[in-house]
Amino acid sequence: MSVLIGLTIAVGSLIGGFAAMGGHVAVLWQPWELVIILGTAIGTYIIANPMKIVSDTGTAVTEALRNAVPSQAHYFEILGVLYALMRELRNKGRAEVEAHVEAPAESALFANAPSVLADARLTTFICDYFRLVIVGKAQAHEVEALLDEEITSQLQDSLKPYYALGMVSEALPALGIVAAVLGVIKAMGAIDQSPALLGGFIGAALVGTFAGIFFSYAVIGPIAQKIKTTRERQARVYIVVKQTILAFIGGAAPQVALEYGRKVISASERPSIDEVEDKTISAAPRGAAANDRPQQEAA
């Protein structure tokens, strides 16, 4: 919604200001100039990028327009799944916990977190590292290095549409000049026509320069930046999982490990300690939750 509001303000200010200056708004409508600029931009974008990135760009733009970032409710579900797995691993046998991570879609623990199950990549991420915890042979620093490497790799992959659109944004002013040059060539071909007709051709050519700059700095550039912000906020959930698991491997009780994860949630979505306890720990079966307390006190 914020993207649409911003574009409305930008376009409205541009057209309104031009009209207030006495300009004829209809002159700005040069569809063939737009075909030259935007068509060339799309073509070069496809040339420069694999189809996987081209496809992901559509997804990224949709996410940016929808502001598809993790909500506080989503973080509650992530922390709830992590707490349940840690609690089961501490209080029950490894074989019982392994059943949950081998088939999360059939797990009662994951059933309480539909938004986690809906994100196949996040679900796989959680299950993979709990498998390492179950094996019990990996050192904390080794797991941390692996977590950092995977999170960095995932973030770089998710930001490829941002970098690709950034290159298009930088190229658009030049493509606007190309359209303007073609317009001037057309005008030169009509040099023997009346000044009014020739002036119209030159004005249309200059619209190409304007359109290239406008789409670069007022449309594509801001949308690319919005994609970057959105994808980085989506990656924050992996940092939460990382910190929670590392704390648990280090010997922290499940309830304490959750606090490590809670602390790395962005301030705007971060729940309080009491909210986390109410939504995750207190919501657990009484017997299992009670089993955690002596271990936490011992820790």
C-alpha atoms as a printed R data frame, in Angstrom:
    type eleno elety resid chain resno      x       y       z
1   ATOM     1    CA   MET     A     1  0.000   0.000   0.000
2   ATOM     2    CA   SER     A     2  2.812   2.424   0.826
3   ATOM     3    CA   VAL     A     3  4.291   1.887  -2.656
4   ATOM     4    CA   LEU     A     4  0.990   2.728  -4.345
5   ATOM     5    CA   ILE     A     5  0.492   5.769  -2.131
6   ATOM     6    CA   GLY     A     6  4.005   6.995  -2.885
7   ATOM     7    CA   LEU     A     7  3.595   6.520  -6.645
8   ATOM     8    CA   THR     A     8  0.269   8.343  -6.544
9   ATOM     9    CA   ILE     A     9  1.858  11.292  -4.756
10  ATOM    10    CA   ALA     A    10  4.853  11.338  -7.121
11  ATOM    11    CA   VAL     A    11  2.801  11.147 -10.335
12  ATOM    12    CA   GLY     A    12  0.173  13.543  -9.018
13  ATOM    13    CA   SER     A    13  2.809  16.100  -8.021
14  ATOM    14    CA   LEU     A    14  4.576  15.790 -11.356
15  ATOM    15    CA   ILE     A    15  1.486  16.146 -13.541
16  ATOM    16    CA   GLY     A    16 -0.127  18.711 -11.262
17  ATOM    17    CA   GLY     A    17  2.997  20.840 -11.139
18  ATOM    18    CA   PHE     A    18  3.436  20.673 -14.909
19  ATOM    19    CA   ALA     A    19 -0.179  21.681 -15.478
20  ATOM    20    CA   ALA     A    20  0.133  24.524 -12.950
21  ATOM    21    CA   MET     A    21  3.122  25.841 -14.898
22  ATOM    22    CA   GLY     A    22  0.882  26.119 -17.919
23  ATOM    23    CA   GLY     A    23  2.093  22.967 -19.627
24  ATOM    24    CA   HIS     A    24 -0.193  20.817 -21.767
25  ATOM    25    CA   VAL     A    25 -0.458  17.483 -19.966
26  ATOM    26    CA   ALA     A    26 -1.479  15.682 -23.157
27  ATOM    27    CA   VAL     A    27  1.982  16.353 -24.595
28  ATOM    28    CA   LEU     A    28  3.474  14.019 -21.995
29  ATOM    29    CA   TRP     A    29  1.551  11.077 -23.410
30  ATOM    30    CA   GLN     A    30  3.961   9.650 -25.953
31  ATOM    31    CA   PRO     A    31  3.238   5.908 -25.991
32  ATOM    32    CA   TRP     A    32  5.858   5.016 -28.594
33  ATOM    33    CA   GLU     A    33  8.560   6.713 -26.537
34  ATOM    34    CA   LEU     A    34  7.489   4.493 -23.633
35  ATOM    35    CA   VAL     A    35  7.586   1.429 -25.864
36  ATOM    36    CA   ILE     A    36 11.168   2.251 -26.851
37  ATOM    37    CA   ILE     A    37 12.335   2.909 -23.284
38  ATOM    38    CA   LEU     A    38 10.465   0.242 -21.324
39  ATOM    39    CA   GLY     A    39 10.623  -2.385 -24.065
40  ATOM    40    CA   THR     A    40 14.381  -1.991 -24.398
41  ATOM    41    CA   ALA     A    41 14.761  -2.080 -20.599
42  ATOM    42    CA   ILE     A    42 12.751  -5.307 -20.332
43  ATOM    43    CA   GLY     A    43 14.652  -6.890 -23.218
44  ATOM    44    CA   THR     A    44 18.062  -6.064 -21.771
45  ATOM    45    CA   TYR     A    45 16.901  -7.263 -18.346
46  ATOM    46    CA   ILE     A    46 16.017 -10.654 -19.801
47  ATOM    47    CA   ILE     A    47 19.336 -10.792 -21.656
48  ATOM    48    CA   ALA     A    48 21.351 -10.002 -18.530
49  ATOM    49    CA   ASN     A    49 19.626 -12.329 -16.070
50  ATOM    50    CA   PRO     A    50 18.739 -16.044 -15.881
51  ATOM    51    CA   MET     A    51 15.041 -16.793 -16.194
52  ATOM    52    CA   LYS     A    52 14.964 -17.857 -12.553
53  ATOM    53    CA   ILE     A    53 15.869 -14.314 -11.493
54  ATOM    54    CA   VAL     A    54 13.420 -12.830 -14.016
55  ATOM    55    CA   SER     A    55 10.663 -14.979 -12.526
56  ATOM    56    CA   ASP     A    56 11.726 -14.171  -8.964
57  ATOM    57    CA   THR     A    57 11.620 -10.478  -9.808
58  ATOM    58    CA   GLY     A    58  7.868 -10.724 -10.338
59  ATOM    59    CA   THR     A    59  7.541 -12.442  -6.977
60  ATOM    60    CA   ALA     A    60  9.765  -9.846  -5.311
61  ATOM    61    CA   VAL     A    61  7.782  -6.925  -6.748
62  ATOM    62    CA   THR     A    62  4.531  -8.513  -5.570
63  ATOM    63    CA   GLU     A    63  5.984  -8.998  -2.081
64  ATOM    64    CA   ALA     A    64  7.163  -5.385  -2.016
65  ATOM    65    CA   LEU     A    65  3.749  -4.071  -3.077
66  ATOM    66    CA   ARG     A    66  2.053  -6.257  -0.442
67  ATOM    67    CA   ASN     A    67  4.703  -5.453   2.197
68  ATOM    68    CA   ALA     A    68  5.021  -9.202   2.790
69  ATOM    69    CA   VAL     A    69  7.249  -9.106   5.874
70  ATOM    70    CA   PRO     A    70  7.093 -11.322   8.970
71  ATOM    71    CA   SER     A    71  4.452 -10.222  11.458
72  ATOM    72    CA   GLN     A    72  4.629 -10.591  15.214
73  ATOM    73    CA   ALA     A    73  2.182 -13.513  14.957
74  ATOM    74    CA   HIS     A    74  4.589 -15.252  12.565
75  ATOM    75    CA   TYR     A    75  7.442 -14.797  15.017
76  ATOM    76    CA   PHE     A    76  5.278 -16.287  17.768
77  ATOM    77    CA   GLU     A    77  4.719 -19.385  15.643
78  ATOM    78    CA   ILE     A    78  8.439 -19.709  14.891
79  ATOM    79    CA   LEU     A    79  9.365 -19.382  18.558
80  ATOM    80    CA   GLY     A    80  6.594 -21.813  19.454
81  ATOM    81    CA   VAL     A    81  7.908 -24.483  17.084
82  ATOM    82    CA   LEU     A    82 11.472 -23.987  18.296
83  ATOM    83    CA   TYR     A    83 10.402 -24.192  21.931
84  ATOM    84    CA   ALA     A    84  8.352 -27.334  21.319
85  ATOM    85    CA   LEU     A    85 11.239 -29.061  19.532
86  ATOM    86    CA   MET     A    86 13.763 -28.076  22.197
87  ATOM    87    CA   ARG     A    87 11.429 -29.181  24.963
88  ATOM    88    CA   GLU     A    88 10.808 -32.536  23.296
89  ATOM    89    CA   LEU     A    89 14.515 -33.044  22.706
90  ATOM    90    CA   ARG     A    90 15.322 -32.318  26.345
91  ATOM    91    CA   ASN     A    91 12.501 -34.324  27.919
92  ATOM    92    CA   LYS     A    92 12.127 -37.237  25.493
93  ATOM    93    CA   GLY     A    93 14.246 -39.523  23.400
94  ATOM    94    CA   ARG     A    94 15.997 -38.410  20.234
95  ATOM    95    CA   ALA     A    95 14.024 -40.906  18.154
96  ATOM    96    CA   GLU     A    96 10.738 -39.230  19.096
97  ATOM    97    CA   VAL     A    97 12.024 -35.808  18.102
98  ATOM    98    CA   GLU     A    98 13.503 -37.138  14.876
99  ATOM    99    CA   ALA     A    99 10.007 -38.155  13.766
100 ATOM   100    CA   HIS     A   100  8.940 -34.495  13.915
101 ATOM   101    CA   VAL     A   101 11.823 -33.178  11.804
102 ATOM   102    CA   GLU     A   102 11.688 -36.030   9.288
103 ATOM   103    CA   ALA     A   103  8.016 -35.400   8.485
104 ATOM   104    CA   PRO     A   104  7.080 -31.885   9.651
105 ATOM   105    CA   ALA     A   105  3.850 -31.895   7.624
106 ATOM   106    CA   GLU     A   106  2.651 -34.791   9.784
107 ATOM   107    CA   SER     A   107  4.015 -33.416  13.059
108 ATOM   108    CA   ALA     A   108  1.661 -32.211  15.779
109 ATOM   109    CA   LEU     A   109  4.297 -29.659  16.793
110 ATOM   110    CA   PHE     A   110  4.396 -28.036  13.368
111 ATOM   111    CA   ALA     A   111  0.608 -28.272  13.019
112 ATOM   112    CA   ASN     A   112  0.325 -25.439  15.542
113 ATOM   113    CA   ALA     A   113  2.396 -23.188  13.268
114 ATOM   114    CA   PRO     A   114  0.709 -23.084   9.849
115 ATOM   115    CA   SER     A   115  2.689 -20.034   8.683
116 ATOM   116    CA   VAL     A   116  5.941 -21.934   9.333
117 ATOM   117    CA   LEU     A   117  4.718 -24.998   7.439
118 ATOM   118    CA   ALA     A   118  3.602 -22.755   4.572
119 ATOM   119    CA   ASP     A   119  7.213 -21.599   4.173
120 ATOM   120    CA   ALA     A   120  8.936 -24.737   2.873
121 ATOM   121    CA   ARG     A   121 12.393 -23.158   2.971
122 ATOM   122    CA   LEU     A   122 12.054 -22.090   6.607
123 ATOM   123    CA   THR     A   123 10.636 -25.467   7.628
124 ATOM   124    CA   THR     A   124 13.545 -27.262   5.949
125 ATOM   125    CA   PHE     A   125 16.000 -24.875   7.586
126 ATOM   126    CA   ILE     A   126 14.640 -25.616  11.066
127 ATOM   127    CA   CYS     A   127 14.494 -29.368  10.514
128 ATOM   128    CA   ASP     A   128 17.984 -29.609   9.034
129 ATOM   129    CA   TYR     A   129 19.629 -27.980  12.024
130 ATOM   130    CA   PHE     A   130 17.615 -29.893  14.570
131 ATOM   131    CA   ARG     A   131 18.872 -33.038  12.849
132 ATOM   132    CA   LEU     A   132 22.405 -31.840  13.625
133 ATOM   133    CA   VAL     A   133 21.381 -31.237  17.239
134 ATOM   134    CA   ILE     A   134 19.896 -34.733  17.424
135 ATOM   135    CA   VAL     A   135 23.098 -36.286  16.101
136 ATOM   136    CA   GLY     A   136 24.891 -34.428  18.877
137 ATOM   137    CA   LYS     A   137 28.390 -34.583  17.380
138 ATOM   138    CA   ALA     A   138 28.648 -31.118  15.844
139 ATOM   139    CA   GLN     A   139 30.405 -28.426  17.859
140 ATOM   140    CA   ALA     A   140 28.634 -25.124  18.485
141 ATOM   141    CA   HIS     A   141 31.184 -23.098  16.508
142 ATOM   142    CA   GLU     A   142 30.890 -25.505  13.577
143 ATOM   143    CA   VAL     A   143 27.102 -25.207  13.559
144 ATOM   144    CA   GLU     A   144 27.359 -21.423  13.814
145 ATOM   145    CA   ALA     A   145 29.710 -21.241  10.841
146 ATOM   146    CA   LEU     A   146 27.361 -23.409   8.808
147 ATOM   147    CA   LEU     A   147 24.344 -21.325   9.829
148 ATOM   148    CA   ASP     A   148 26.098 -18.098   8.879
149 ATOM   149    CA   GLU     A   149 27.149 -19.496   5.506
150 ATOM   150    CA   GLU     A   150 23.651 -20.715   4.647
151 ATOM   151    CA   ILE     A   151 21.907 -17.533   5.812
152 ATOM   152    CA   THR     A   152 24.351 -15.369   3.850
153 ATOM   153    CA   SER     A   153 23.862 -17.510   0.747
154 ATOM   154    CA   GLN     A   154 20.081 -17.357   1.034
155 ATOM   155    CA   LEU     A   155 20.118 -13.593   1.524
156 ATOM   156    CA   GLN     A   156 22.357 -13.073  -1.498
157 ATOM   157    CA   ASP     A   157 20.047 -15.205  -3.631
158 ATOM   158    CA   SER     A   158 16.949 -13.372  -2.407
159 ATOM   159    CA   LEU     A   159 18.520  -9.977  -3.205
160 ATOM   160    CA   LYS     A   160 19.368 -10.807  -6.825
161 ATOM   161    CA   PRO     A   161 16.179  -9.122  -8.109
162 ATOM   162    CA   TYR     A   162 17.188  -5.989  -6.183
163 ATOM   163    CA   TYR     A   163 20.627  -5.854  -7.806
164 ATOM   164    CA   ALA     A   164 19.185  -6.651 -11.244
165 ATOM   165    CA   LEU     A   165 16.526  -3.934 -10.998
166 ATOM   166    CA   GLY     A   166 19.171  -1.532  -9.716
167 ATOM   167    CA   MET     A   167 21.103  -2.000 -12.955
168 ATOM   168    CA   VAL     A   168 17.938  -1.338 -14.958
169 ATOM   169    CA   SER     A   169 17.312   1.805 -12.920
170 ATOM   170    CA   GLU     A   170 20.815   3.049 -13.709
171 ATOM   171    CA   ALA     A   171 20.330   2.325 -17.429
172 ATOM   172    CA   LEU     A   172 16.932   3.976 -17.843
173 ATOM   173    CA   PRO     A   173 18.204   7.598 -18.162
174 ATOM   174    CA   ALA     A   174 20.479   6.455 -20.996
175 ATOM   175    CA   LEU     A   175 17.600   4.610 -22.651
176 ATOM   176    CA   GLY     A   176 15.579   7.820 -22.355
177 ATOM   177    CA   ILE     A   177 18.328   9.601 -24.256
178 ATOM   178    CA   VAL     A   178 18.190   6.875 -26.920
179 ATOM   179    CA   ALA     A   179 14.464   7.483 -27.309
180 ATOM   180    CA   ALA     A   180 15.089  11.236 -27.453
181 ATOM   181    CA   VAL     A   181 17.745  10.810 -30.151
182 ATOM   182    CA   LEU     A   182 15.350   8.719 -32.230
183 ATOM   183    CA   GLY     A   183 12.764  11.458 -31.793
184 ATOM   184    CA   VAL     A   184 15.236  14.080 -32.943
185 ATOM   185    CA   ILE     A   185 16.075  11.939 -35.981
186 ATOM   186    CA   LYS     A   186 12.374  11.857 -36.779
187 ATOM   187    CA   ALA     A   187 12.193  15.640 -36.341
188 ATOM   188    CA   MET     A   188 15.179  16.178 -38.644
189 ATOM   189    CA   GLY     A   189 13.372  14.178 -41.291
190 ATOM   190    CA   ALA     A   190 10.609  16.764 -41.146
191 ATOM   191    CA   ILE     A   191 12.876  19.824 -41.148
192 ATOM   192    CA   ASP     A   192 11.011  21.245 -44.136
193 ATOM   193    CA   GLN     A   193  7.675  21.194 -42.288
194 ATOM   194    CA   SER     A   194  6.048  24.065 -40.433
195 ATOM   195    CA   PRO     A   195  7.635  25.284 -37.143
196 ATOM   196    CA   ALA     A   196  4.537  24.160 -35.213
197 ATOM   197    CA   LEU     A   197  4.804  20.584 -36.501
198 ATOM   198    CA   LEU     A   198  8.580  20.519 -36.054
199 ATOM   199    CA   GLY     A   199  8.233  21.839 -32.484
200 ATOM   200    CA   GLY     A   200  5.792  19.049 -31.689
201 ATOM   201    CA   PHE     A   201  8.292  16.453 -32.907
202 ATOM   202    CA   ILE     A   202 11.091  17.946 -30.803
203 ATOM   203    CA   GLY     A   203  8.843  18.169 -27.741
204 ATOM   204    CA   ALA     A   204  7.884  14.530 -28.138
205 ATOM   205    CA   ALA     A   205 11.576  13.624 -28.372
206 ATOM   206    CA   LEU     A   206 12.363  15.437 -25.126
207 ATOM   207    CA   VAL     A   207  9.617  13.458 -23.386
208 ATOM   208    CA   GLY     A   208 11.823  10.408 -23.886
209 ATOM   209    CA   THR     A   209 14.583  11.956 -21.762
210 ATOM   210    CA   PHE     A   210 12.051  12.938 -19.112
211 ATOM   211    CA   ALA     A   211 10.453   9.475 -19.059
212 ATOM   212    CA   GLY     A   212 13.782   7.673 -18.712
213 ATOM   213    CA   ILE     A   213 14.824   9.796 -15.745
214 ATOM   214    CA   PHE     A   214 11.380   9.597 -14.122
215 ATOM   215    CA   PHE     A   215 11.090   5.812 -14.361
216 ATOM   216    CA   SER     A   216 14.650   5.442 -13.103
217 ATOM   217    CA   TYR     A   217 14.495   7.598  -9.982
218 ATOM   218    CA   ALA     A   218 10.783   7.666  -9.178
219 ATOM   219    CA   VAL     A   219  9.602   4.145 -10.069
220 ATOM   220    CA   ILE     A   220 12.182   1.373 -10.619
221 ATOM   221    CA   GLY     A   221 14.785   2.649  -8.144
222 ATOM   222    CA   PRO     A   222 12.358   2.997  -5.209
223 ATOM   223    CA   ILE     A   223 10.712  -0.359  -5.976
224 ATOM   224    CA   ALA     A   224 14.150  -2.023  -6.032
225 ATOM   225    CA   GLN     A   225 14.945  -0.474  -2.648
226 ATOM   226    CA   LYS     A   226 11.592  -1.674  -1.309
227 ATOM   227    CA   ILE     A   227 12.427  -5.195  -2.496
228 ATOM   228    CA   LYS     A   228 15.744  -5.023  -0.646
229 ATOM   229    CA   THR     A   229 14.071  -3.905   2.582
230 ATOM   230    CA   THR     A   230 11.359  -6.562   2.286
231 ATOM   231    CA   ARG     A   231 13.736  -9.427   1.563
232 ATOM   232    CA   GLU     A   232 16.091  -8.417   4.385
233 ATOM   233    CA   ARG     A   233 13.201  -8.382   6.836
234 ATOM   234    CA   GLN     A   234 12.115 -11.804   5.592
235 ATOM   235    CA   ALA     A   235 15.642 -13.102   6.247
236 ATOM   236    CA   ARG     A   236 15.401 -11.983   9.873
237 ATOM   237    CA   VAL     A   237 13.436 -15.142  10.756
238 ATOM   238    CA   TYR     A   238 16.528 -17.234   9.980
239 ATOM   239    CA   ILE     A   239 18.594 -15.155  12.403
240 ATOM   240    CA   VAL     A   240 15.983 -15.849  15.087
241 ATOM   241    CA   VAL     A   241 16.238 -19.592  14.437
242 ATOM   242    CA   LYS     A   242 20.039 -19.410  14.393
243 ATOM   243    CA   GLN     A   243 20.382 -17.629  17.736
244 ATOM   244    CA   THR     A   244 17.840 -19.886  19.424
245 ATOM   245    CA   ILE     A   245 19.482 -23.102  18.257
246 ATOM   246    CA   LEU     A   246 22.981 -21.916  19.132
247 ATOM   247    CA   ALA     A   247 21.861 -20.988  22.636
248 ATOM   248    CA   PHE     A   248 20.262 -24.407  23.052
249 ATOM   249    CA   ILE     A   249 23.387 -26.192  21.799
250 ATOM   250    CA   GLY     A   250 25.367 -24.123  24.283
251 ATOM   251    CA   GLY     A   251 23.356 -25.626  27.137
252 ATOM   252    CA   ALA     A   252 20.609 -23.046  27.666
253 ATOM   253    CA   ALA     A   253 17.192 -24.270  28.740
254 ATOM   254    CA   PRO     A   254 14.498 -23.979  26.051
255 ATOM   255    CA   GLN     A   255 12.892 -20.994  27.769
256 ATOM   256    CA   VAL     A   256 16.237 -19.195  27.984
257 ATOM   257    CA   ALA     A   257 17.151 -20.097  24.402
258 ATOM   258    CA   LEU     A   258 13.937 -18.421  23.222
259 ATOM   259    CA   GLU     A   259 15.125 -15.185  24.780
260 ATOM   260    CA   TYR     A   260 18.235 -15.293  22.578
261 ATOM   261    CA   GLY     A   261 15.966 -15.597  19.551
262 ATOM   262    CA   ARG     A   262 13.560 -12.907  20.730
263 ATOM   263    CA   LYS     A   263 16.345 -10.382  21.144
264 ATOM   264    CA   VAL     A   264 17.277 -10.390  17.439
265 ATOM   265    CA   ILE     A   265 13.734  -9.676  16.232
266 ATOM   266    CA   SER     A   266 13.402  -6.173  14.818
267 ATOM   267    CA   ALA     A   267 12.175  -3.709  17.426
268 ATOM   268    CA   SER     A   268  8.955  -2.964  15.533
269 ATOM   269    CA   GLU     A   269  7.868  -6.638  15.668
270 ATOM   270    CA   ARG     A   270  9.665  -7.809  18.816
271 ATOM   271    CA   PRO     A   271  7.264  -9.163  21.446
272 ATOM   272    CA   SER     A   272  7.899  -8.732  25.154
273 ATOM   273    CA   ILE     A   273  9.226 -11.502  27.381
274 ATOM   274    CA   ASP     A   274  5.788 -11.905  28.946
275 ATOM   275    CA   GLU     A   275  4.127 -12.184  25.530
276 ATOM   276    CA   VAL     A   276  6.571 -14.889  24.441
277 ATOM   277    CA   GLU     A   277  5.987 -16.807  27.652
278 ATOM   278    CA   ASP     A   278  2.229 -16.517  27.262
279 ATOM   279    CA   LYS     A   279  2.187 -17.543  23.597
280 ATOM   280    CA   THR     A   280  4.778 -20.328  23.716
281 ATOM   281    CA   ILE     A   281  5.757 -21.613  27.142
282 ATOM   282    CA   SER     A   282  2.458 -21.253  28.983
283 ATOM   283    CA   ALA     A   283  0.635 -22.683  25.979
284 ATOM   284    CA   ALA     A   284  2.673 -25.895  26.204
285 ATOM   285    CA   PRO     A   285  1.284 -28.957  28.030
286 ATOM   286    CA   ARG     A   286  1.632 -28.420  31.765
287 ATOM   287    CA   GLY     A   287  3.667 -31.525  32.402
288 ATOM   288    CA   ALA     A   288  6.268 -30.758  29.770
289 ATOM   289    CA   ALA     A   289  6.488 -27.098  30.725
290 ATOM   290    CA   ALA     A   290  6.941 -28.076  34.353
291 ATOM   291    CA   ASN     A   291  9.777 -30.395  33.374
292 ATOM   292    CA   ASP     A   292 11.604 -27.421  31.925
293 ATOM   293    CA   ARG     A   293 11.635 -25.367  35.112
294 ATOM   294    CA   PRO     A   294 14.007 -27.471  37.216
295 ATOM   295    CA   GLN     A   295 16.450 -27.652  34.301
296 ATOM   296    CA   GLN     A   296 16.181 -23.921  33.747
297 ATOM   297    CA   GLU     A   297 16.846 -23.263  37.418
298 ATOM   298    CA   ALA     A   298 19.801 -25.623  37.299
299 ATOM   299    CA   ALA     A   299 21.118 -23.740  34.280
